[in-house]
């Protein structure tokens, strides 16, 4: 996490990360070339498996501009947020639509303001 924050800050990337024991869900924002480099490094990193891009789009404004990488883990305090957007009792980002994933991350980041 700390290394991601340092690297992202140096490359003009901002974003949000959440994970549980099984899955990661991450949003990243920044210059297209830097995002492409980051995605390539994530795809080729042997620690990552089944990486899927849910959505890409041009942004007028960054949603996570305050953080080089914000982080939220599932807790009792935010359990209702995960449940609100999940299709099952367990957090599984593979089952989320792009809109649900964005809204989940947005609500989680609101707790960290």
DRENTORKOL-3810 file (N, C-alpha, C; in nm, 4 decimals):
REM DRENTORKOL-3810
@n.u->0.0819; n.v->-0.1177; n.w->0.0000; ca.u->0.0000; ca.v->0.0000; ca.w->0.0000; c.u->0.0878; c.v->0.1262; c.w->0.0000
@n.u->0.1873; n.v->0.1286; n.w->0.0884; ca.u->0.2745; ca.v->0.2455; ca.w->0.0950; c.u->0.3516; c.v->0.2655; c.w->-0.0350
@n.u->0.3969; n.v->0.1546; n.w->-0.0943; ca.u->0.4708; ca.v->0.1651; ca.w->-0.2203; c.u->0.3801; c.v->0.2160; c.w->-0.3311
@n.u->0.2558; n.v->0.1700; n.w->-0.3343; ca.u->0.1599; ca.v->0.2180; ca.w->-0.4340; c.u->0.1364; c.v->0.3674; c.w->-0.4180
@n.u->0.1259; n.v->0.4136; n.w->-0.2950; ca.u->0.1045; ca.v->0.5562; ca.w->-0.2707; c.u->0.2221; c.v->0.6387; c.w->-0.3223
@n.u->0.3432; n.v->0.5929; n.w->-0.2964; ca.u->0.4629; ca.v->0.6638; ca.w->-0.3419; c.u->0.4697; c.v->0.6633; c.w->-0.4947
@n.u->0.4529; n.v->0.5458; n.w->-0.5554; ca.u->0.4600; ca.v->0.5344; ca.w->-0.7011; c.u->0.3499; c.v->0.6157; c.w->-0.7688
@n.u->0.2288; n.v->0.6062; n.w->-0.7165; ca.u->0.1173; ca.v->0.6789; ca.w->-0.7771; c.u->0.1388; c.v->0.8294; c.w->-0.7692
@n.u->0.1832; n.v->0.8771; n.w->-0.6549; ca.u->0.2078; ca.v->1.0206; ca.w->-0.6397; c.u->0.3122; c.v->1.0682; c.w->-0.7406
@n.u->0.4159; n.v->0.9894; n.w->-0.7610; ca.u->0.5216; ca.v->1.0262; ca.w->-0.8549; c.u->0.4727; c.v->1.0263; c.w->-0.9995
@n.u->0.3678; n.v->0.9479; n.w->-1.0276; ca.u->0.3186; ca.v->0.9342; ca.w->-1.1647; c.u->0.1853; c.v->1.0044; c.w->-1.1896
@n.u->0.1402; n.v->1.0848; n.w->-1.0940; ca.u->0.0164; ca.v->1.1593; ca.w->-1.1132; c.u->-0.1079; c.v->1.0739; c.w->-1.1117
@n.u->-0.1016; n.v->0.9610; n.w->-1.0416; ca.u->-0.2153; ca.v->0.8686; ca.w->-1.0342; c.u->-0.2819; c.v->0.8827; c.w->-0.8985
@n.u->-0.4134; n.v->0.8841; n.w->-0.8993; ca.u->-0.4919; ca.v->0.8844; ca.w->-0.7764; c.u->-0.5879; c.v->0.7668; c.w->-0.7818
@n.u->-0.6436; n.v->0.7301; n.w->-0.6651; ca.u->-0.7360; ca.v->0.6181; ca.w->-0.6682; c.u->-0.7812; c.v->0.5712; c.w->-0.5322
@n.u->-0.8484; n.v->0.4589; n.w->-0.5368; ca.u->-0.9106; ca.v->0.3991; ca.w->-0.4191; c.u->-0.8951; c.v->0.2483; c.w->-0.4292
@n.u->-0.8693; n.v->0.1849; n.w->-0.3155; ca.u->-0.8491; ca.v->0.0402; ca.w->-0.3102; c.u->-0.9287; c.v->-0.0171; c.w->-0.1944
@n.u->-0.9929; n.v->-0.1287; n.w->-0.2190; ca.u->-1.0539; ca.v->-0.2052; ca.w->-0.1114; c.u->-1.0283; c.v->-0.3528; c.w->-0.1383
@n.u->-1.0192; n.v->-0.4307; n.w->-0.0327; ca.u->-1.0060; ca.v->-0.5748; ca.w->-0.0505; c.u->-1.0482; c.v->-0.6467; c.w->0.0761
@n.u->-1.0814; n.v->-0.7717; n.w->0.0551; ca.u->-1.1048; ca.v->-0.8620; ca.w->0.1666; c.u->-1.0051; c.v->-0.9758; c.w->0.1508
@n.u->-1.0282; n.v->-1.0867; n.w->0.2158; ca.u->-0.9297; ca.v->-1.1951; ca.w->0.2100; c.u->-0.9182; c.v->-1.2585; c.w->0.0713
@n.u->-1.0175; n.v->-1.2371; n.w->-0.0161; ca.u->-1.0187; ca.v->-1.3027; ca.w->-0.1462; c.u->-1.0032; c.v->-1.2099; c.w->-0.2667
@n.u->-1.0498; n.v->-1.0855; n.w->-0.2562; ca.u->-1.0595; ca.v->-0.9995; ca.w->-0.3732; c.u->-1.0087; c.v->-0.8583; c.w->-0.3477
@n.u->-0.9572; n.v->-0.7988; n.w->-0.4548; ca.u->-0.9207; ca.v->-0.6582; ca.w->-0.4574; c.u->-1.0140; c.v->-0.5879; c.w->-0.5552
@n.u->-1.0492; n.v->-0.4646; n.w->-0.5233; ca.u->-1.1193; ca.v->-0.3773; ca.w->-0.6159; c.u->-1.0471; c.v->-0.2437; c.w->-0.6089
@n.u->-1.0063; n.v->-0.1925; n.w->-0.7238; ca.u->-0.9261; ca.v->-0.0714; ca.w->-0.7262; c.u->-0.9750; c.v->0.0207; c.w->-0.8362
@n.u->-0.9764; n.v->0.1490; n.w->-0.8069; ca.u->-0.9997; ca.v->0.2505; ca.w->-0.9087; c.u->-0.8708; c.v->0.3298; c.w->-0.9221
@n.u->-0.8384; n.v->0.3656; n.w->-1.0435; ca.u->-0.7200; ca.v->0.4475; ca.w->-1.0669; c.u->-0.7560; c.v->0.5570; c.w->-1.1665
@n.u->-0.6982; n.v->0.6744; n.w->-1.1440; ca.u->-0.7221; ca.v->0.7901; ca.w->-1.2289; c.u->-0.5879; c.v->0.8545; c.w->-1.2597
@n.u->-0.5750; n.v->0.9054; n.w->-1.3791; ca.u->-0.4521; ca.v->0.9747; ca.w->-1.4124; c.u->-0.4291; c.v->0.9796; c.w->-1.5613
@n.u->-0.3115; n.v->1.0260; n.w->-1.6000; ca.u->-0.2782; ca.v->1.0335; ca.w->-1.7422; c.u->-0.2822; c.v->0.8943; c.w->-1.8064
@n.u->-0.3375; n.v->0.8884; n.w->-1.9258; ca.u->-0.3564; ca.v->0.7595; ca.w->-1.9939; c.u->-0.2275; c.v->0.6777; c.w->-2.0015
@n.u->-0.1177; n.v->0.7396; n.w->-2.0387; ca.u->0.0086; ca.v->0.6649; ca.w->-2.0517; c.u->0.0503; c.v->0.6045; c.w->-1.9183
@n.u->0.0346; n.v->0.6794; n.w->-1.8091; ca.u->0.0708; ca.v->0.6284; ca.w->-1.6765; c.u->-0.0229; c.v->0.5154; c.w->-1.6332
@n.u->-0.1511; n.v->0.5303; n.w->-1.6627; ca.u->-0.2479; ca.v->0.4241; ca.w->-1.6298; c.u->-0.2132; c.v->0.2976; c.w->-1.7070
@n.u->-0.1803; n.v->0.3117; n.w->-1.8348; ca.u->-0.1430; ca.v->0.1951; ca.w->-1.9150; c.u->-0.0186; c.v->0.1269; c.w->-1.8601
@n.u->0.0804; n.v->0.2054; n.w->-1.8188; ca.u->0.2013; ca.v->0.1465; ca.w->-1.7587; c.u->0.1675; c.v->0.0725; c.w->-1.6294
@n.u->0.0833; n.v->0.1345; n.w->-1.5474; ca.u->0.0439; ca.v->0.0703; ca.w->-1.4219; c.u->-0.0329; c.v->-0.0593; c.w->-1.4478
@n.u->-0.1274; n.v->-0.0553; n.w->-1.5398; ca.u->-0.2032; ca.v->-0.1768; ca.w->-1.5721; c.u->-0.1113; c.v->-0.2878; c.w->-1.6216
@n.u->-0.0164; n.v->-0.2540; n.w->-1.7062; ca.u->0.0772; ca.v->-0.3540; ca.w->-1.7553; c.u->0.1556; c.v->-0.4161; c.w->-1.6396
@n.u->0.2009; n.v->-0.3325; n.w->-1.5469; ca.u->0.2779; ca.v->-0.3868; ca.w->-1.4342; c.u->0.1901; c.v->-0.4740; c.w->-1.3445
@n.u->0.0633; n.v->-0.4381; n.w->-1.3285; ca.u->-0.0273; ca.v->-0.5208; ca.w->-1.2477; c.u->-0.0549; c.v->-0.6540; c.w->-1.3160
@n.u->-0.0758; n.v->-0.6498; n.w->-1.4474; ca.u->-0.1055; ca.v->-0.7723; ca.w->-1.5230; c.u->0.0129; c.v->-0.8682; c.w->-1.5207
@n.u->0.1334; n.v->-0.8157; n.w->-1.5288; ca.u->0.2519; ca.v->-0.9018; ca.w->-1.5337; c.u->0.3048; c.v->-0.9404; c.w->-1.3958
@n.u->0.2486; n.v->-0.8830; n.w->-1.2908; ca.u->0.2900; ca.v->-0.9150; ca.w->-1.1543; c.u->0.2343; c.v->-1.0518; c.w->-1.1157
@n.u->0.3190; n.v->-1.1481; n.w->-1.0810; ca.u->0.2708; ca.v->-1.2834; ca.w->-1.0505; c.u->0.1829; c.v->-1.2913; c.w->-0.9244
@n.u->0.1797; n.v->-1.1861; n.w->-0.8451; ca.u->0.0931; ca.v->-1.1860; ca.w->-0.7262; c.u->-0.0529; c.v->-1.1634; c.w->-0.7623
@n.u->-0.0785; n.v->-1.1155; n.w->-0.8843; ca.u->-0.2157; ca.v->-1.0866; ca.w->-0.9267; c.u->-0.2676; c.v->-1.1978; c.w->-1.0170
@n.u->-0.3942; n.v->-1.2311; n.w->-0.9981; ca.u->-0.4582; ca.v->-1.3366; ca.w->-1.0776; c.u->-0.5947; c.v->-1.2877; c.w->-1.1243
@n.u->-0.6309; n.v->-1.3245; n.w->-1.2451; ca.u->-0.7634; ca.v->-1.2943; ca.w->-1.2992; c.u->-0.7975; c.v->-1.1457; c.w->-1.2959
@n.u->-0.7005; n.v->-1.0612; n.w->-1.3249; ca.u->-0.7249; ca.v->-0.9177; ca.w->-1.3275; c.u->-0.8245; c.v->-0.8857; c.w->-1.4382
@n.u->-0.9258; n.v->-0.8082; n.w->-1.4042; ca.u->-1.0261; ca.v->-0.7675; ca.w->-1.5017; c.u->-1.0459; c.v->-0.6168; c.w->-1.4929
@n.u->-1.0517; n.v->-0.5529; n.w->-1.6075; ca.u->-1.0844; ca.v->-0.4115; ca.w->-1.6134; c.u->-1.2358; c.v->-0.4036; c.w->-1.6275
@n.u->-1.3008; n.v->-0.3378; n.w->-1.5329; ca.u->-1.4462; ca.v->-0.3273; ca.w->-1.5343; c.u->-1.4917; c.v->-0.2153; c.w->-1.6271
@n.u->-1.4187; n.v->-0.1039; n.w->-1.6242; ca.u->-1.4590; ca.v->0.0098; ca.w->-1.7070; c.u->-1.3404; c.v->0.1030; c.w->-1.7253
@n.u->-1.3333; n.v->0.1652; n.w->-1.8397; ca.u->-1.2409; ca.v->0.2752; ca.w->-1.8636; c.u->-1.3217; c.v->0.3891; c.w->-1.9245
@n.u->-1.2841; n.v->0.5106; n.w->-1.8872; ca.u->-1.3522; ca.v->0.6270; ca.w->-1.9442; c.u->-1.2708; c.v->0.7523; c.w->-1.9171
@n.u->-1.2969; n.v->0.8513; n.w->-1.9997; ca.u->-1.2361; ca.v->0.9827; ca.w->-1.9814; c.u->-1.3104; c.v->1.0529; c.w->-1.8690
@n.u->-1.2371; n.v->1.1236; n.w->-1.7839; ca.u->-1.2973; ca.v->1.1948; ca.w->-1.6710; c.u->-1.2820; c.v->1.3453; c.w->-1.6883
@n.u->-1.3837; n.v->1.4179; n.w->-1.6490; ca.u->-1.3735; ca.v->1.5635; ca.w->-1.6438; c.u->-1.3090; c.v->1.6054; c.w->-1.5125
@n.u->-1.3402; n.v->1.5320; n.w->-1.4049; ca.u->-1.2867; ca.v->1.5602; ca.w->-1.2718; c.u->-1.2528; c.v->1.4280; c.w->-1.2043
@n.u->-1.1474; n.v->1.4277; n.w->-1.1288; ca.u->-1.1102; ca.v->1.3076; ca.w->-1.0541; c.u->-1.2001; c.v->1.2918; c.w->-0.9314
@n.u->-1.2367; n.v->1.1698; n.w->-0.9024; ca.u->-1.3173; ca.v->1.1398; ca.w->-0.7837; c.u->-1.2295; c.v->1.1217; c.w->-0.6607
@n.u->-1.1044; n.v->1.0775; n.w->-0.6799; ca.u->-1.0169; ca.v->1.0469; ca.w->-0.5670; c.u->-0.8900; c.v->1.1316; c.w->-0.5702
@n.u->-0.9051; n.v->1.2571; n.w->-0.6056; ca.u->-0.7886; ca.v->1.3442; ca.w->-0.6232; c.u->-0.7128; c.v->1.3713; c.w->-0.4941
@n.u->-0.7753; n.v->1.3467; n.w->-0.3787; ca.u->-0.7093; ca.v->1.3721; ca.w->-0.2501; c.u->-0.6053; c.v->1.2658; c.w->-0.2155
@n.u->-0.6137; n.v->1.1496; n.w->-0.2799; ca.u->-0.5302; ca.v->1.0367; ca.w->-0.2381; c.u->-0.4519; c.v->0.9786; c.w->-0.3548
@n.u->-0.3226; n.v->0.9554; n.w->-0.3329; ca.u->-0.2480; ca.v->0.8788; ca.w->-0.4320; c.u->-0.2993; c.v->0.7348; c.w->-0.4307
@n.u->-0.3478; n.v->0.6893; n.w->-0.3158; ca.u->-0.4209; ca.v->0.5630; ca.w->-0.3061; c.u->-0.4893; c.v->0.5589; c.w->-0.1697
@n.u->-0.6197; n.v->0.5762; n.w->-0.1715; ca.u->-0.6983; ca.v->0.5636; ca.w->-0.0495; c.u->-0.7291; c.v->0.4158; c.w->-0.0294
@n.u->-0.7549; n.v->0.3767; n.w->0.0929; ca.u->-0.7787; ca.v->0.2353; ca.w->0.1229; c.u->-0.8932; c.v->0.2206; c.w->0.2223
@n.u->-0.9801; n.v->0.1255; n.w->0.1953; ca.u->-1.0868; ca.v->0.0908; ca.w->0.2888; c.u->-1.0980; c.v->-0.0611; c.w->0.2934
@n.u->-1.0972; n.v->-0.1150; n.w->0.4124; ca.u->-1.1189; ca.v->-0.2584; ca.w->0.4271; c.u->-1.2585; c.v->-0.2800; c.w->0.4838
@n.u->-1.3159; n.v->-0.3961; n.w->0.4577; ca.u->-1.4472; ca.v->-0.4253; ca.w->0.5159; c.u->-1.4395; c.v->-0.4285; c.w->0.6686
@n.u->-1.5276; n.v->-0.3528; n.w->0.7326; ca.u->-1.5349; ca.v->-0.3488; ca.w->0.8783; c.u->-1.6814; c.v->-0.3562; c.w->0.9191
@n.u->-1.7054; n.v->-0.3704; n.w->1.0471; ca.u->-1.8437; ca.v->-0.3678; ca.w->1.0950; c.u->-1.9082; c.v->-0.2335; c.w->1.0635
@n.u->-1.8295; n.v->-0.1281; n.w->1.0721; ca.u->-1.8810; ca.v->0.0069; ca.w->1.0488; c.u->-1.9302; c.v->0.0275; c.w->0.9055
@n.u->-1.8605; n.v->-0.0296; n.w->0.8076; ca.u->-1.8998; ca.v->-0.0082; ca.w->0.6683; c.u->-1.9627; c.v->-0.1308; c.w->0.6020
@n.u->-1.9952; n.v->-0.2321; n.w->0.6787; ca.u->-2.0522; ca.v->-0.3553; ca.w->0.6240; c.u->-2.1786; c.v->-0.3294; c.w->0.5431
@n.u->-2.2605; n.v->-0.2361; n.w->0.5879; ca.u->-2.3852; ca.v->-0.2073; ca.w->0.5166; c.u->-2.3577; c.v->-0.1517; c.w->0.3765
@n.u->-2.2480; n.v->-0.0792; n.w->0.3604; ca.u->-2.2137; ca.v->-0.0259; ca.w->0.2281; c.u->-2.1781; c.v->-0.1400; c.w->0.1334
@n.u->-2.0950; n.v->-0.2330; n.w->0.1791; ca.u->-2.0598; ca.v->-0.3477; ca.w->0.0954; c.u->-2.1845; c.v->-0.4280; c.w->0.0594
@n.u->-2.2694; n.v->-0.4500; n.w->0.1557; ca.u->-2.3904; ca.v->-0.5281; ca.w->0.1335; c.u->-2.4843; c.v->-0.4576; c.w->0.0355
@n.u->-2.4906; n.v->-0.3264; n.w->0.0437; ca.u->-2.5778; ca.v->-0.2470; ca.w->-0.0444; c.u->-2.5454; c.v->-0.2706; c.w->-0.1919
@n.u->-2.4180; n.v->-0.2870; n.w->-0.2243; ca.u->-2.3768; ca.v->-0.3001; ca.w->-0.3638; c.u->-2.3451; c.v->-0.4437; c.w->-0.4061
@n.u->-2.3355; n.v->-0.5342; n.w->-0.3120; ca.u->-2.3031; ca.v->-0.6725; ca.w->-0.3450; c.u->-2.4270; c.v->-0.7489; c.w->-0.3875
@n.u->-2.4064; n.v->-0.8468; n.w->-0.4725; ca.u->-2.5166; ca.v->-0.9331; ca.w->-0.5140; c.u->-2.5266; c.v->-1.0559; c.w->-0.4245
@n.u->-2.4269; n.v->-1.0749; n.w->-0.3387; ca.u->-2.4269; ca.v->-1.1858; ca.w->-0.2434; c.u->-2.3857; c.v->-1.1309; c.w->-0.1072
@n.u->-2.3933; n.v->-1.2139; n.w->-0.0059; ca.u->-2.3555; ca.v->-1.1724; ca.w->0.1295; c.u->-2.2055; c.v->-1.1429; c.w->0.1382
@n.u->-2.1258; n.v->-1.2075; n.w->0.0536; ca.u->-1.9812; ca.v->-1.1879; ca.w->0.0531; c.u->-1.9420; c.v->-1.0885; c.w->-0.0560
@n.u->-1.8430; n.v->-1.0061; n.w->-0.0281; ca.u->-1.7915; ca.v->-0.9098; ca.w->-0.1249; c.u->-1.7217; c.v->-0.9831; c.w->-0.2384
@n.u->-1.7728; n.v->-0.9672; n.w->-0.3599; ca.u->-1.7129; ca.v->-1.0264; ca.w->-0.4781; c.u->-1.7222; c.v->-0.9242; c.w->-0.5915
@n.u->-1.6149; n.v->-0.8503; n.w->-0.6183; ca.u->-1.6213; ca.v->-0.7452; ca.w->-0.7195; c.u->-1.6477; c.v->-0.7967; c.w->-0.8608
@n.u->-1.6224; n.v->-0.9255; n.w->-0.8866; ca.u->-1.6502; ca.v->-0.9807; ca.w->-1.0191; c.u->-1.8004; c.v->-0.9787; c.w->-1.0500
@n.u->-1.8816; n.v->-0.9689; n.w->-0.9476; ca.u->-2.0266; ca.v->-0.9690; ca.w->-0.9665; c.u->-2.0861; c.v->-0.8281; c.w->-0.9714
@n.u->-2.0024; n.v->-0.7255; n.w->-0.9578; ca.u->-2.0511; ca.v->-0.5881; ca.w->-0.9578; c.u->-2.0519; c.v->-0.5297; c.w->-1.0988
@n.u->-2.1522; n.v->-0.4488; n.w->-1.1269; ca.u->-2.1498; ca.v->-0.3697; ca.w->-1.2499; c.u->-2.0491; c.v->-0.2573; c.w->-1.2306
@n.u->-2.0119; n.v->-0.1923; n.w->-1.3390; ca.u->-1.9196; ca.v->-0.0796; ca.w->-1.3290; c.u->-1.9796; c.v->0.0301; c.w->-1.2422
@n.u->-2.1078; n.v->0.0566; n.w->-1.2581; ca.u->-2.1736; ca.v->0.1603; ca.w->-1.1791; c.u->-2.1754; c.v->0.1246; c.w->-1.0307
@n.u->-2.2070; n.v->-0.0007; n.w->-0.9986; ca.u->-2.2094; ca.v->-0.0438; ca.w->-0.8587; c.u->-2.0694; c.v->-0.0359; c.w->-0.7977
@n.u->-1.9672; n.v->-0.0751; n.w->-0.8723; ca.u->-1.8297; ca.v->-0.0687; ca.w->-0.8218; c.u->-1.7908; c.v->0.0756; c.w->-0.7929
@n.u->-1.8225; n.v->0.1661; n.w->-0.8853; ca.u->-1.7908; ca.v->0.3077; ca.w->-0.8649; c.u->-1.8637; c.v->0.3622; c.w->-0.7424
@n.u->-1.9921; n.v->0.3321; n.w->-0.7308; ca.u->-2.0709; ca.v->0.3831; ca.w->-0.6178; c.u->-2.0219; c.v->0.3265; c.w->-0.4845
@n.u->-1.9856; n.v->0.1991; n.w->-0.4831; ca.u->-1.9301; ca.v->0.1380; ca.w->-0.3626; c.u->-1.8039; c.v->0.2121; c.w->-0.3200
@n.u->-1.7128; n.v->0.2301; n.w->-0.4139; ca.u->-1.5861; ca.v->0.2966; ca.w->-0.3820; c.u->-1.6097; c.v->0.4408; c.w->-0.3385
@n.u->-1.7041; n.v->0.5063; n.w->-0.4017; ca.u->-1.7350; ca.v->0.6446; ca.w->-0.3676; c.u->-1.7878; c.v->0.6550; c.w->-0.2246
@n.u->-1.8787; n.v->0.5668; n.w->-0.1871; ca.u->-1.9320; ca.v->0.5695; ca.w->-0.0503; c.u->-1.8252; c.v->0.5352; c.w->0.0526
@n.u->-1.7395; n.v->0.4391; n.w->0.0194; ca.u->-1.6310; ca.v->0.4045; ca.w->0.1111; c.u->-1.5350; c.v->0.5219; c.w->0.1281
@n.u->-1.5055; n.v->0.5900; n.w->0.0198; ca.u->-1.4116; ca.v->0.7026; ca.w->0.0297; c.u->-1.4727; c.v->0.8186; c.w->0.1083
@n.u->-1.6047; n.v->0.8336; n.w->0.1034; ca.u->-1.6714; ca.v->0.9385; ca.w->0.1816; c.u->-1.6465; c.v->0.9198; c.w->0.3311
@n.u->-1.6275; n.v->0.7974; n.w->0.3740; ca.u->-1.6006; ca.v->0.7694; ca.w->0.5151; c.u->-1.4598; c.v->0.8106; c.w->0.5558
@n.u->-1.3723; n.v->0.8327; n.w->0.4570; ca.u->-1.2329; ca.v->0.8660; ca.w->0.4852; c.u->-1.2026; c.v->1.0131; c.w->0.4665
@n.u->-1.3018; n.v->1.0943; n.w->0.4339; ca.u->-1.2781; ca.v->1.2378; ca.w->0.4141; c.u->-1.2368; c.v->1.3060; c.w->0.5419
END
